Amino acid sequence: MDITKLNSFIVLAKKGNFARASELLYISQPALSKRIQSLEEELGVPLFNRIGSRSYLTMEGQNFLRYAQQMVSTYNLAVEDLRQINGLETGTLNFGATNFIGVYIMPSFISRFHRKYPKIHINMIINNSRTILDMLHKNQLEFAAISDYILRDKASRDQYLSCPFVKDRLKLVVGNAHPLFSRGHCSLKDVENELYISKTKYSSQNQFLEEIFQRHSFDFKNRMVISNQEAVKECVINNIGVSILSTRSVTQEVLHQRLATLSFDEFEIERDIQYTCLKDRHLTPAARIFLDFLRQPMSESKDSDRSESNIDVV
């Protein structure tokens, strides 16, 4: 079994069509067919069902896919490590971040790293925490930047190595036509009848906030659910309702007086932003140095820097 055959299997599994997969692999369809046939013979099971021009994974193929992805990713990671071992003159760093962190926190760290190591290409994958952690387990990412409340159970502590690098505060956010706009704080009683706009109940941030509400025997009586955080923010700007957001995500809107943030009298809402990697997982030199950047204090002036060269945000 070799990496070429495994990669061909993964591409065909993704595209489901020999013609399209062979184009992406820059080989002929007969050559691709030969690779898949050789892999099936080696494993002793059929990996695809061919129906017309389409190819569908068999049950065995579905089970084998995640192992194939992990093997190819591990091989690529090993090659990358060898490429970087004599210095950071070239190479690629792959890591993930959840939506808020990838948009509002990581760019400043990427900017600092890029200025010092301009030839290291950075691929930051932005997605929900479940997808990011799944990619981490498949060796497709070296580490992930997530909120601390995502991994709180003992099994997670045994499986992951995590370190906080940013403290983040969440506050009530209101539009400029709201009666509370000019106040810096309010009580829960002041907003219990407001239309509360939040992400879905499956959102880890929403679950985190709901736990806080329950501890204080509080609930918003009117709710609106919107799955996208930017859309939530725009709804508050348009004075549809209120929300609870990170102060980092509304800096410009507060500066231009489109939004105001208020603290609750009863409690403050804080969370740690942390990087997480699998225990005993080897990291490339670029990843280790980037994590050092995350642990270093950063001035406000550097926080505002942005650099997009050699950065692919997916």
PALUMGU-566747 format. One record per residue (C-alpha): x, y, z; residue number from 1. Coordinates in nm, 2 decimals, always signed. Example, Ala and Ser with C-alpha at 12.3 -4.5 7.8 and 13.67 -1.06 7.14 Angstrom:
! PALUMGU-566747
<site X="+1.23" Y="-0.45" Z="+0.78" pos="1"/>
<site X="+1.37" Y="-0.11" Z="+0.71" pos="2"/>
END
This chain:
! PALUMGU-566747
<site X="+0.00" Y="+0.00" Z="+0.00" pos="1"/>
<site X="+0.14" Y="+0.34" Z="-0.09" pos="2"/>
<site X="+0.04" Y="+0.70" Z="-0.05" pos="3"/>
<site X="-0.03" Y="+0.75" Z="-0.42" pos="4"/>
<site X="-0.30" Y="+0.48" Z="-0.41" pos="5"/>
<site X="-0.45" Y="+0.61" Z="-0.09" pos="6"/>
<site X="-0.46" Y="+0.97" Z="-0.22" pos="7"/>
<site X="-0.63" Y="+0.85" Z="-0.54" pos="8"/>
<site X="-0.89" Y="+0.66" Z="-0.33" pos="9"/>
<site X="-0.96" Y="+0.98" Z="-0.12" pos="10"/>
<site X="-1.00" Y="+1.20" Z="-0.43" pos="11"/>
<site X="-1.24" Y="+0.95" Z="-0.60" pos="12"/>
<site X="-1.44" Y="+0.91" Z="-0.28" pos="13"/>
<site X="-1.48" Y="+1.29" Z="-0.27" pos="14"/>
<site X="-1.57" Y="+1.34" Z="-0.64" pos="15"/>
<site X="-1.76" Y="+1.01" Z="-0.70" pos="16"/>
<site X="-1.66" Y="+1.02" Z="-1.07" pos="17"/>
<site X="-1.36" Y="+0.86" Z="-1.24" pos="18"/>
<site X="-1.34" Y="+1.13" Z="-1.50" pos="19"/>
<site X="-1.33" Y="+1.42" Z="-1.26" pos="20"/>
<site X="-1.10" Y="+1.25" Z="-1.01" pos="21"/>
<site X="-0.85" Y="+1.16" Z="-1.29" pos="22"/>
<site X="-0.84" Y="+1.52" Z="-1.40" pos="23"/>
<site X="-0.76" Y="+1.64" Z="-1.05" pos="24"/>
<site X="-0.49" Y="+1.37" Z="-1.01" pos="25"/>
<site X="-0.35" Y="+1.45" Z="-1.36" pos="26"/>
<site X="-0.36" Y="+1.08" Z="-1.47" pos="27"/>
<site X="-0.57" Y="+0.88" Z="-1.71" pos="28"/>
<site X="-0.90" Y="+0.71" Z="-1.61" pos="29"/>
<site X="-0.74" Y="+0.36" Z="-1.68" pos="30"/>
<site X="-0.45" Y="+0.45" Z="-1.46" pos="31"/>
<site X="-0.68" Y="+0.56" Z="-1.18" pos="32"/>
<site X="-0.89" Y="+0.25" Z="-1.22" pos="33"/>
<site X="-0.58" Y="+0.04" Z="-1.19" pos="34"/>
<site X="-0.48" Y="+0.21" Z="-0.87" pos="35"/>
<site X="-0.82" Y="+0.16" Z="-0.71" pos="36"/>
<site X="-0.83" Y="-0.20" Z="-0.83" pos="37"/>
<site X="-0.48" Y="-0.26" Z="-0.68" pos="38"/>
<site X="-0.59" Y="-0.11" Z="-0.35" pos="39"/>
<site X="-0.91" Y="-0.32" Z="-0.34" pos="40"/>
<site X="-0.71" Y="-0.64" Z="-0.41" pos="41"/>
<site X="-0.46" Y="-0.55" Z="-0.13" pos="42"/>
<site X="-0.74" Y="-0.49" Z="+0.12" pos="43"/>
<site X="-0.95" Y="-0.79" Z="-0.01" pos="44"/>
<site X="-1.27" Y="-0.59" Z="-0.02" pos="45"/>
<site X="-1.46" Y="-0.37" Z="-0.27" pos="46"/>
<site X="-1.43" Y="+0.00" Z="-0.20" pos="47"/>
<site X="-1.67" Y="+0.14" Z="-0.46" pos="48"/>
<site X="-1.99" Y="+0.05" Z="-0.63" pos="49"/>
<site X="-2.00" Y="+0.17" Z="-0.99" pos="50"/>
<site X="-2.34" Y="+0.28" Z="-1.11" pos="51"/>
<site X="-2.33" Y="+0.44" Z="-1.45" pos="52"/>
<site X="-2.08" Y="+0.72" Z="-1.45" pos="53"/>
<site X="-2.09" Y="+0.75" Z="-1.07" pos="54"/>
<site X="-1.89" Y="+0.57" Z="-0.81" pos="55"/>
<site X="-2.02" Y="+0.53" Z="-0.45" pos="56"/>
<site X="-1.83" Y="+0.41" Z="-0.15" pos="57"/>
<site X="-1.93" Y="+0.07" Z="-0.02" pos="58"/>
<site X="-1.97" Y="+0.02" Z="+0.35" pos="59"/>
<site X="-1.61" Y="-0.11" Z="+0.36" pos="60"/>
<site X="-1.50" Y="+0.20" Z="+0.16" pos="61"/>
<site X="-1.68" Y="+0.43" Z="+0.41" pos="62"/>
<site X="-1.50" Y="+0.27" Z="+0.70" pos="63"/>
<site X="-1.16" Y="+0.28" Z="+0.53" pos="64"/>
<site X="-1.19" Y="+0.64" Z="+0.42" pos="65"/>
<site X="-1.11" Y="+0.80" Z="+0.76" pos="66"/>
<site X="-0.81" Y="+0.58" Z="+0.80" pos="67"/>
<site X="-0.69" Y="+0.66" Z="+0.46" pos="68"/>
<site X="-0.73" Y="+1.03" Z="+0.53" pos="69"/>
<site X="-0.54" Y="+1.00" Z="+0.85" pos="70"/>
<site X="-0.25" Y="+0.80" Z="+0.69" pos="71"/>
<site X="-0.21" Y="+1.06" Z="+0.40" pos="72"/>
<site X="-0.23" Y="+1.35" Z="+0.64" pos="73"/>
<site X="+0.03" Y="+1.19" Z="+0.87" pos="74"/>
<site X="+0.26" Y="+1.13" Z="+0.58" pos="75"/>
<site X="+0.22" Y="+1.49" Z="+0.46" pos="76"/>
<site X="+0.29" Y="+1.61" Z="+0.81" pos="77"/>
<site X="+0.61" Y="+1.41" Z="+0.83" pos="78"/>
<site X="+0.73" Y="+1.55" Z="+0.50" pos="79"/>
<site X="+0.65" Y="+1.90" Z="+0.62" pos="80"/>
<site X="+0.84" Y="+1.84" Z="+0.94" pos="81"/>
<site X="+1.15" Y="+1.72" Z="+0.74" pos="82"/>
<site X="+1.12" Y="+2.02" Z="+0.51" pos="83"/>
<site X="+1.13" Y="+2.26" Z="+0.81" pos="84"/>
<site X="+1.39" Y="+2.08" Z="+1.03" pos="85"/>
<site X="+1.68" Y="+2.29" Z="+0.90" pos="86"/>
<site X="+1.51" Y="+2.62" Z="+0.93" pos="87"/>
<site X="+1.18" Y="+2.80" Z="+0.85" pos="88"/>
<site X="+1.28" Y="+2.92" Z="+0.50" pos="89"/>
<site X="+0.99" Y="+2.73" Z="+0.34" pos="90"/>
<site X="+0.69" Y="+2.52" Z="+0.44" pos="91"/>
<site X="+0.32" Y="+2.52" Z="+0.53" pos="92"/>
<site X="+0.14" Y="+2.55" Z="+0.86" pos="93"/>
<site X="-0.21" Y="+2.40" Z="+0.89" pos="94"/>
<site X="-0.43" Y="+2.49" Z="+1.18" pos="95"/>
<site X="-0.80" Y="+2.55" Z="+1.26" pos="96"/>
<site X="-1.01" Y="+2.80" Z="+1.44" pos="97"/>
<site X="-1.38" Y="+2.84" Z="+1.52" pos="98"/>
<site X="-1.56" Y="+3.11" Z="+1.35" pos="99"/>
<site X="-1.53" Y="+3.40" Z="+1.60" pos="100"/>
<site X="-1.17" Y="+3.32" Z="+1.68" pos="101"/>
<site X="-1.06" Y="+3.28" Z="+1.32" pos="102"/>
<site X="-1.21" Y="+3.62" Z="+1.22" pos="103"/>
<site X="-1.15" Y="+3.84" Z="+1.53" pos="104"/>
<site X="-0.85" Y="+3.70" Z="+1.71" pos="105"/>
<site X="-0.61" Y="+3.50" Z="+1.49" pos="106"/>
<site X="-0.53" Y="+3.76" Z="+1.22" pos="107"/>
<site X="-0.32" Y="+3.97" Z="+1.46" pos="108"/>
<site X="-0.11" Y="+3.66" Z="+1.55" pos="109"/>
<site X="-0.08" Y="+3.56" Z="+1.19" pos="110"/>
<site X="+0.05" Y="+3.90" Z="+1.11" pos="111"/>
<site X="+0.32" Y="+3.89" Z="+1.36" pos="112"/>
<site X="+0.43" Y="+3.54" Z="+1.26" pos="113"/>
<site X="+0.42" Y="+3.63" Z="+0.89" pos="114"/>
<site X="+0.64" Y="+3.93" Z="+0.93" pos="115"/>
<site X="+0.91" Y="+3.72" Z="+1.09" pos="116"/>
<site X="+0.86" Y="+3.40" Z="+0.87" pos="117"/>
<site X="+0.72" Y="+3.53" Z="+0.54" pos="118"/>
<site X="+0.80" Y="+3.21" Z="+0.35" pos="119"/>
<site X="+0.59" Y="+2.99" Z="+0.57" pos="120"/>
<site X="+0.25" Y="+2.96" Z="+0.41" pos="121"/>
<site X="-0.04" Y="+2.96" Z="+0.66" pos="122"/>
<site X="-0.36" Y="+2.76" Z="+0.60" pos="123"/>
<site X="-0.62" Y="+2.85" Z="+0.86" pos="124"/>
<site X="-0.94" Y="+2.65" Z="+0.84" pos="125"/>
<site X="-1.24" Y="+2.83" Z="+0.99" pos="126"/>
<site X="-1.53" Y="+2.61" Z="+1.08" pos="127"/>
<site X="-1.74" Y="+2.50" Z="+1.38" pos="128"/>
<site X="-1.57" Y="+2.33" Z="+1.67" pos="129"/>
<site X="-1.69" Y="+1.98" Z="+1.58" pos="130"/>
<site X="-1.55" Y="+1.99" Z="+1.23" pos="131"/>
<site X="-1.22" Y="+2.15" Z="+1.35" pos="132"/>
<site X="-1.17" Y="+1.87" Z="+1.61" pos="133"/>
<site X="-1.25" Y="+1.60" Z="+1.36" pos="134"/>
<site X="-0.99" Y="+1.74" Z="+1.13" pos="135"/>
<site X="-0.74" Y="+1.75" Z="+1.42" pos="136"/>
<site X="-0.79" Y="+1.38" Z="+1.48" pos="137"/>
<site X="-0.74" Y="+1.31" Z="+1.11" pos="138"/>
<site X="-0.40" Y="+1.49" Z="+1.12" pos="139"/>
<site X="-0.53" Y="+1.74" Z="+0.88" pos="140"/>
<site X="-0.46" Y="+2.02" Z="+1.13" pos="141"/>
<site X="-0.17" Y="+2.05" Z="+1.38" pos="142"/>
<site X="-0.37" Y="+2.24" Z="+1.64" pos="143"/>
<site X="-0.69" Y="+2.43" Z="+1.69" pos="144"/>
<site X="-0.79" Y="+2.76" Z="+1.85" pos="145"/>
<site X="-1.11" Y="+2.72" Z="+2.04" pos="146"/>
<site X="-1.30" Y="+2.85" Z="+2.34" pos="147"/>
<site X="-1.23" Y="+2.69" Z="+2.68" pos="148"/>
<site X="-1.58" Y="+2.56" Z="+2.73" pos="149"/>
<site X="-1.57" Y="+2.33" Z="+2.44" pos="150"/>
<site X="-1.35" Y="+2.07" Z="+2.61" pos="151"/>
<site X="-1.44" Y="+2.05" Z="+2.97" pos="152"/>
<site X="-1.50" Y="+1.68" Z="+3.04" pos="153"/>
<site X="-1.24" Y="+1.44" Z="+3.19" pos="154"/>
<site X="-1.21" Y="+1.25" Z="+2.86" pos="155"/>
<site X="-1.12" Y="+1.56" Z="+2.68" pos="156"/>
<site X="-0.86" Y="+1.66" Z="+2.94" pos="157"/>
<site X="-0.70" Y="+1.31" Z="+2.90" pos="158"/>
<site X="-0.70" Y="+1.34" Z="+2.52" pos="159"/>
<site X="-0.60" Y="+1.69" Z="+2.45" pos="160"/>
<site X="-0.33" Y="+1.94" Z="+2.55" pos="161"/>
<site X="-0.47" Y="+2.29" Z="+2.59" pos="162"/>
<site X="-0.33" Y="+2.63" Z="+2.68" pos="163"/>
<site X="-0.52" Y="+2.96" Z="+2.71" pos="164"/>
<site X="-0.37" Y="+3.26" Z="+2.53" pos="165"/>
<site X="-0.64" Y="+3.52" Z="+2.52" pos="166"/>
<site X="-0.90" Y="+3.63" Z="+2.77" pos="167"/>
<site X="-1.23" Y="+3.73" Z="+2.61" pos="168"/>
<site X="-1.53" Y="+3.91" Z="+2.76" pos="169"/>
<site X="-1.89" Y="+3.89" Z="+2.64" pos="170"/>
<site X="-2.14" Y="+4.16" Z="+2.70" pos="171"/>
<site X="-2.50" Y="+4.26" Z="+2.63" pos="172"/>
<site X="-2.51" Y="+4.44" Z="+2.29" pos="173"/>
<site X="-2.78" Y="+4.69" Z="+2.20" pos="174"/>
<site X="-2.85" Y="+4.92" Z="+1.90" pos="175"/>
<site X="-2.83" Y="+5.30" Z="+1.90" pos="176"/>
<site X="-3.21" Y="+5.34" Z="+1.92" pos="177"/>
<site X="-3.24" Y="+5.12" Z="+2.23" pos="178"/>
<site X="-3.33" Y="+5.29" Z="+2.57" pos="179"/>
<site X="-3.02" Y="+5.13" Z="+2.73" pos="180"/>
<site X="-2.78" Y="+5.26" Z="+2.47" pos="181"/>
<site X="-2.63" Y="+5.53" Z="+2.68" pos="182"/>
<site X="-2.59" Y="+5.31" Z="+2.99" pos="183"/>
<site X="-2.28" Y="+5.11" Z="+3.07" pos="184"/>
<site X="-2.45" Y="+4.84" Z="+3.27" pos="185"/>
<site X="-2.80" Y="+4.69" Z="+3.34" pos="186"/>
<site X="-2.96" Y="+4.42" Z="+3.54" pos="187"/>
<site X="-3.11" Y="+4.10" Z="+3.41" pos="188"/>
<site X="-3.45" Y="+4.24" Z="+3.50" pos="189"/>
<site X="-3.40" Y="+4.53" Z="+3.26" pos="190"/>
<site X="-3.38" Y="+4.30" Z="+2.96" pos="191"/>
<site X="-3.59" Y="+3.99" Z="+3.04" pos="192"/>
<site X="-3.87" Y="+4.11" Z="+2.81" pos="193"/>
<site X="-3.63" Y="+4.21" Z="+2.52" pos="194"/>
<site X="-3.61" Y="+4.01" Z="+2.20" pos="195"/>
<site X="-3.29" Y="+3.81" Z="+2.25" pos="196"/>
<site X="-3.11" Y="+3.71" Z="+1.93" pos="197"/>
<site X="-2.88" Y="+3.42" Z="+1.95" pos="198"/>
<site X="-2.72" Y="+3.14" Z="+1.75" pos="199"/>
<site X="-2.88" Y="+2.80" Z="+1.74" pos="200"/>
<site X="-2.91" Y="+2.57" Z="+2.05" pos="201"/>
<site X="-2.64" Y="+2.35" Z="+1.90" pos="202"/>
<site X="-2.39" Y="+2.64" Z="+1.90" pos="203"/>
<site X="-2.12" Y="+2.58" Z="+2.18" pos="204"/>
<site X="-2.13" Y="+2.95" Z="+2.26" pos="205"/>
<site X="-2.51" Y="+2.94" Z="+2.30" pos="206"/>
<site X="-2.48" Y="+2.64" Z="+2.53" pos="207"/>
<site X="-2.22" Y="+2.82" Z="+2.74" pos="208"/>
<site X="-2.45" Y="+3.12" Z="+2.78" pos="209"/>
<site X="-2.75" Y="+2.91" Z="+2.86" pos="210"/>
<site X="-2.56" Y="+2.74" Z="+3.15" pos="211"/>
<site X="-2.49" Y="+3.09" Z="+3.29" pos="212"/>
<site X="-2.86" Y="+3.19" Z="+3.26" pos="213"/>
<site X="-2.97" Y="+2.87" Z="+3.44" pos="214"/>
<site X="-2.73" Y="+2.93" Z="+3.73" pos="215"/>
<site X="-2.90" Y="+3.26" Z="+3.78" pos="216"/>
<site X="-3.25" Y="+3.13" Z="+3.72" pos="217"/>
<site X="-3.29" Y="+3.37" Z="+3.43" pos="218"/>
<site X="-3.44" Y="+3.33" Z="+3.08" pos="219"/>
<site X="-3.53" Y="+3.57" Z="+2.80" pos="220"/>
<site X="-3.90" Y="+3.55" Z="+2.74" pos="221"/>
<site X="-3.87" Y="+3.64" Z="+2.37" pos="222"/>
<site X="-3.61" Y="+3.48" Z="+2.14" pos="223"/>
<site X="-3.49" Y="+3.49" Z="+1.78" pos="224"/>
<site X="-3.25" Y="+3.23" Z="+1.65" pos="225"/>
<site X="-3.00" Y="+3.31" Z="+1.37" pos="226"/>
<site X="-2.72" Y="+3.07" Z="+1.29" pos="227"/>
<site X="-2.46" Y="+3.33" Z="+1.17" pos="228"/>
<site X="-2.29" Y="+3.56" Z="+1.42" pos="229"/>
<site X="-2.25" Y="+3.85" Z="+1.17" pos="230"/>
<site X="-2.62" Y="+3.83" Z="+1.09" pos="231"/>
<site X="-2.70" Y="+3.84" Z="+1.47" pos="232"/>
<site X="-2.48" Y="+4.16" Z="+1.49" pos="233"/>
<site X="-2.65" Y="+4.32" Z="+1.20" pos="234"/>
<site X="-2.99" Y="+4.25" Z="+1.35" pos="235"/>
<site X="-2.89" Y="+4.43" Z="+1.67" pos="236"/>
<site X="-2.75" Y="+4.72" Z="+1.47" pos="237"/>
<site X="-3.09" Y="+4.75" Z="+1.30" pos="238"/>
<site X="-3.26" Y="+4.76" Z="+1.64" pos="239"/>
<site X="-3.45" Y="+4.43" Z="+1.60" pos="240"/>
<site X="-3.34" Y="+4.30" Z="+1.94" pos="241"/>
<site X="-3.04" Y="+4.25" Z="+2.18" pos="242"/>
<site X="-2.77" Y="+3.99" Z="+2.19" pos="243"/>
<site X="-2.47" Y="+3.88" Z="+2.39" pos="244"/>
<site X="-2.15" Y="+3.90" Z="+2.19" pos="245"/>
<site X="-1.77" Y="+3.93" Z="+2.24" pos="246"/>
<site X="-1.66" Y="+4.29" Z="+2.28" pos="247"/>
<site X="-1.39" Y="+4.21" Z="+2.03" pos="248"/>
<site X="-1.65" Y="+4.14" Z="+1.76" pos="249"/>
<site X="-1.81" Y="+4.48" Z="+1.79" pos="250"/>
<site X="-1.52" Y="+4.72" Z="+1.84" pos="251"/>
<site X="-1.57" Y="+4.92" Z="+1.52" pos="252"/>
<site X="-1.95" Y="+4.93" Z="+1.56" pos="253"/>
<site X="-1.91" Y="+5.07" Z="+1.92" pos="254"/>
<site X="-1.65" Y="+5.32" Z="+1.80" pos="255"/>
<site X="-1.90" Y="+5.45" Z="+1.54" pos="256"/>
<site X="-2.19" Y="+5.45" Z="+1.79" pos="257"/>
<site X="-2.39" Y="+5.19" Z="+1.60" pos="258"/>
<site X="-2.38" Y="+4.96" Z="+1.90" pos="259"/>
<site X="-2.32" Y="+4.98" Z="+2.27" pos="260"/>
<site X="-2.20" Y="+4.71" Z="+2.51" pos="261"/>
<site X="-2.34" Y="+4.68" Z="+2.86" pos="262"/>
<site X="-2.22" Y="+4.47" Z="+3.16" pos="263"/>
<site X="-2.47" Y="+4.28" Z="+3.37" pos="264"/>
<site X="-2.50" Y="+4.39" Z="+3.74" pos="265"/>
<site X="-2.53" Y="+4.02" Z="+3.85" pos="266"/>
<site X="-2.22" Y="+3.87" Z="+3.68" pos="267"/>
<site X="-1.95" Y="+3.91" Z="+3.42" pos="268"/>
<site X="-1.92" Y="+3.67" Z="+3.12" pos="269"/>
<site X="-1.56" Y="+3.57" Z="+3.04" pos="270"/>
<site X="-1.40" Y="+3.29" Z="+2.86" pos="271"/>
<site X="-1.05" Y="+3.18" Z="+2.78" pos="272"/>
<site X="-0.94" Y="+3.13" Z="+2.41" pos="273"/>
<site X="-0.70" Y="+2.84" Z="+2.40" pos="274"/>
<site X="-0.50" Y="+2.64" Z="+2.15" pos="275"/>
<site X="-0.56" Y="+2.27" Z="+2.16" pos="276"/>
<site X="-0.36" Y="+1.98" Z="+2.02" pos="277"/>
<site X="-0.37" Y="+1.60" Z="+2.07" pos="278"/>
<site X="-0.14" Y="+1.47" Z="+2.34" pos="279"/>
<site X="+0.18" Y="+1.31" Z="+2.22" pos="280"/>
<site X="+0.12" Y="+1.44" Z="+1.87" pos="281"/>
<site X="+0.44" Y="+1.57" Z="+1.71" pos="282"/>
<site X="+0.43" Y="+1.93" Z="+1.59" pos="283"/>
<site X="+0.63" Y="+2.07" Z="+1.31" pos="284"/>
<site X="+0.88" Y="+2.35" Z="+1.39" pos="285"/>
<site X="+0.65" Y="+2.61" Z="+1.24" pos="286"/>
<site X="+0.36" Y="+2.50" Z="+1.46" pos="287"/>
<site X="+0.58" Y="+2.50" Z="+1.77" pos="288"/>
<site X="+0.70" Y="+2.86" Z="+1.70" pos="289"/>
<site X="+0.35" Y="+2.98" Z="+1.61" pos="290"/>
<site X="+0.23" Y="+2.85" Z="+1.95" pos="291"/>
<site X="+0.51" Y="+3.04" Z="+2.11" pos="292"/>
<site X="+0.37" Y="+3.35" Z="+1.94" pos="293"/>
<site X="+0.03" Y="+3.28" Z="+2.10" pos="294"/>
<site X="+0.18" Y="+3.26" Z="+2.44" pos="295"/>
<site X="+0.37" Y="+3.59" Z="+2.41" pos="296"/>
<site X="+0.20" Y="+3.91" Z="+2.53" pos="297"/>
<site X="+0.09" Y="+4.13" Z="+2.24" pos="298"/>
<site X="+0.06" Y="+4.51" Z="+2.25" pos="299"/>
<site X="-0.25" Y="+4.69" Z="+2.14" pos="300"/>
<site X="-0.07" Y="+4.84" Z="+1.84" pos="301"/>
<site X="+0.03" Y="+4.50" Z="+1.72" pos="302"/>
<site X="-0.32" Y="+4.37" Z="+1.77" pos="303"/>
<site X="-0.44" Y="+4.60" Z="+1.49" pos="304"/>
<site X="-0.19" Y="+4.47" Z="+1.24" pos="305"/>
<site X="-0.32" Y="+4.27" Z="+0.94" pos="306"/>
<site X="-0.13" Y="+4.08" Z="+0.68" pos="307"/>
<site X="-0.28" Y="+3.86" Z="+0.41" pos="308"/>
<site X="+0.01" Y="+3.75" Z="+0.20" pos="309"/>
<site X="+0.06" Y="+3.38" Z="+0.18" pos="310"/>
<site X="-0.26" Y="+3.32" Z="+0.39" pos="311"/>
<site X="-0.55" Y="+3.11" Z="+0.28" pos="312"/>
<site X="-0.86" Y="+3.14" Z="+0.49" pos="313"/>
<site X="-1.10" Y="+2.86" Z="+0.41" pos="314"/>
END
